[in-house]
Amino acid sequence: MFFVGVGSAEAAAEFAANLNIDPALCFGDEGGAAGDVLNLKKGAGTMWNPPAVSTMMDRNDEESLKALGEAYKTAADKIGFQKLAPKEIKDTLRQGGTFVFRGDKLLLEHYDEKVGDNASIEDILACVGK
């Protein structure tokens, strides 16, 4: 499993450290080249999605949201917000996706249309368990 996010390699390493993930599995897509190749959605129009935000809030309890917020704050405090955020502010307007492969076989392909429109954990776990 690999994690790719907007921002620098340094930000990806800090993400890994704060969530106890092997840093060799975390990558920064500074400049958005990987997002462009994957044709991930981007732009201000993708940012506002009240129904998806409500769904996201429903599937996360207060404790998990606090833990995520604390991990982000710790990372920002440790390396500074300027190093944690992408250099180009437009890169923060990129949506993500979830892609599960076994070797070169694609098992799950999900493109986030807007904020909070993530693949369901059940779908991800079903693919991993195959």
Secondary structure, DSSP 4 states (H G I P E B T S, - for coil): --EEESS-HHHHHHHHHHTT--GGGEEE-TTSHHHHHTT--BSGGGS--HHHHHHHHHHS-HHHHHHHHHHHHHHHHHH-HHHHS-SSGGGGGB--EEEEEETTEEEEEEE--STT-PPPHHHHHHHHT-
